[in-house]
Amino acid sequence: MGRFFFIPHRLHFRPMDHQQASAKINELTTALNEHNHRYYVLDDPNISDKAYDDLLRELQDLELQFPDLIQPDSPSQRVGSLPSSGFEPLTHSTPMLSLENAMNTQELLDFDIRIRKDLELEQIEYVVEPKLDGLGVELIYVDGIFTAGSTRGDGLTGENITQNLKTLKALPLRLRDDVRAIPPYLEVRGEVFMSHQDFDRLNQKQLKAEKAPFANPRNAAAGSLRQLDSRITATRNLQVNIYAAGQITGFKVATHMDFIQALQDWGFPINDRFELCNGIAKVIQFHQQLETDRESLSYDIDGTVCKVNELTYQDQLGIRSRSPRWAIAGKFKARQEITKIISIEPSVGRTGAITPVANLESVHLGGVMVARATLHNQDEIDRKDIREGDTVVVQRAGDVIPEVVKVIQDKRPAGTQPYLIPTHCPVCDSHVVRLEGEAKHYCQNISCPAQIKGRIEHFVAKRCLDIDGFGSKLVSQLVDMGLITSIADIYTLSADQLASLERMAEKSAHNIMLAIETSKSVDLWRLIHGLGIRNVGEHISKVLADKYGSLTLLAETDAAAFEATHEIGPIVARGLVEFFKEADNQELIVRLRNEGLDPHKDISAATDGLLADLTFVFTGKLEHFNRDSAREMVESLGGTTAGTISKKIDYLVAGPGAGSKLVKADKLGITVLTEAEFREMVGL
């Protein structure tokens, strides 16, 4: 229905003063939002399209005369605004986590077994709902008014797409309070998607305009939501379903089902195919039924999402680094087709991983044309005995990544040979290694052209060298222009080279040069982390810096000595040795040292510190510290920190809002400190 798009004309009515106009605008805004809710959320309109359009024209006419009276939730805000120059980052107050996947029934059963074991219960109540195939978003409401919205991004920071989200007709700009009180601050998460009908309609328009059609509804929704001109987004008829909470103040419910009811009470659109299941058998039954019904739905789904219903149980189960322990995504069986492998080639990823890729005779699969498929690694190739020239069954794993399922042996041509991943990198010709216990082969040269952009982006990131202003766009420019072919080249850049780049002002170039110079004095652990050594993250980087004190000593250490270091296992040890024996990496470290980047750490300080040999976990809200500053305080005094509770923890520092960690610490007999007691311990 084209409610929002018409040729405006001025209605004739008696002039109003400011007070009368304010009252009328409030009345019209409230009425139109109610009609929107009935039409787009409840699917139960009670006025005609013409009557709706007349009311909207009257409101727009008044807003034109009294622009200071335009309400933040006015329906006139949904038509979109002038193009913006780009999207600003918006950090999520709590991470937007991914979900663990269950690829079959047994993995759903295993999930239930783990949950019941952890909670020590015989049966669990779950809520199951469709897993929409769209774009994840977060919406922020202050006192019931929609104030900001963002994409999921990397889970920690997304793109601010507030103006585009306002064009979604089902999204409430002001929450309803006639059934339930509205929290002062509310974050909700959901999925923006496009129906099959609207997708077909959009592609017809694309073809008429001699533009490339979108591959599938998900791509169309994502592209539409990230338009710099929100007026274009407004024409795409995107839909949204809300299904999860972020940070909320002044609101509490006992179960996820209660939260779904609250979402409905506030006027949010939710998916109507959710179900409360008492036990995993009901979950599996629902999952199988929805997979059967999948083709009859008007939108794409790629599985189901199963969540523990009781919120106290969710808190008790907690989260991993990237996913909650209390939820899982049950994936549907992928659609399959038969095609032929033309050739196999090794592809080098940004981390140096060598992935064999099959070039296929093109085949239509799951809504897209597929011409390449991953073969994962050498073990998979050997297990399936995949060769060039084979006729194979391919599928989209998780409905996303094409992969080869199996070879049709009786169609294999004569004379084929087994495929082996090359011993040297196909891009830089450096030595390729496969560490014991790992499935992947890796190019160890961190200056490899195939890796360089990703390596540099990691090197300059906030938790590594923290070179402010050195974003991904600048990295791409510098690499594409040949100004950087190695991490060390960052330190040979000149202000004139930076200032000559497109959209780079002289002041910005000067600031980046200052940031580059400042990075030469970073802590050793940041440099170790920035090098991107396989399996060496931030924590292990700090362990290595504390133990060895310099890159020189690290490079001279053998695997046995590394393994003797607390928290360093054999896989990390072998990865370190392989990294430092690579000639290109040795040359890089020499170049960095020559450019003034050679930090050292006094390794005697860690063993003599006030908190030496003590391990801390922090939980709840802290008044004088954030998590990073608390961790740095402990480490500066010789101690270590961890993210989870175990028998190895000495102290839990708990602030208000501490949850499952506090419960587990009590069970294990771990000493619990208040923030004040911790501050007293460290002499603050």
Secondary structure, DSSP 8 states (H G I E B T S, - for coil): --TT-------------HHHHHHHHHHHHHHHHHHHIIIIISS---S-HHHHHHHHHHHHHHHHH-GGG--TT-GGGGG--S--S---EEE-SS------EE-SHHHHHHHHHHHHHHHT-S--EEEEEEEE-SEEEEEEEETTEEEEEEE-TTSSEEEB-HHHHTT-TTS-SB---SSS---SEEEEEEEEE--HHHHHHHHHHHHHTT----SSHHHHHHHHHT-SSHHHHHTS--EEEEEEEEEEES---SBHHHHHHHHHHHT----S--EEEESHHHHHHHHHHHHHHGGGSSS-EEEEEEEESBHHHHHHH-B-SSSBTTEEEEE----EEEEEEEEEEEEE-TTSEEEEEEEEEEEEETTEEEEEEE--SHHHHHHHT--TT-EEEEEEETTTEEEEEEE-GGG--TT-------SB-TTT--BEE--TT-S-EEE--TT-TTTHHHHHHHHTSTTTT--TT--HHHHHHHHHTTS-SSGGGGGG--HHHHHTSTT--HHHHHHHHHHHHHGGG--HHHHHHHTT-TT--HHHHHHHHHHH-SHHHHHT--HHHHHTSTT--HHHHHHHHHHHH-HHHHHHHHHHHHTT------HHHHHHSTTTT-EEEEES--SS--HHHHHHHHHHTT-EE-SS--TT--EEEE-TT--HHHHHHHHHT-EEE-HHHHHHHTT-
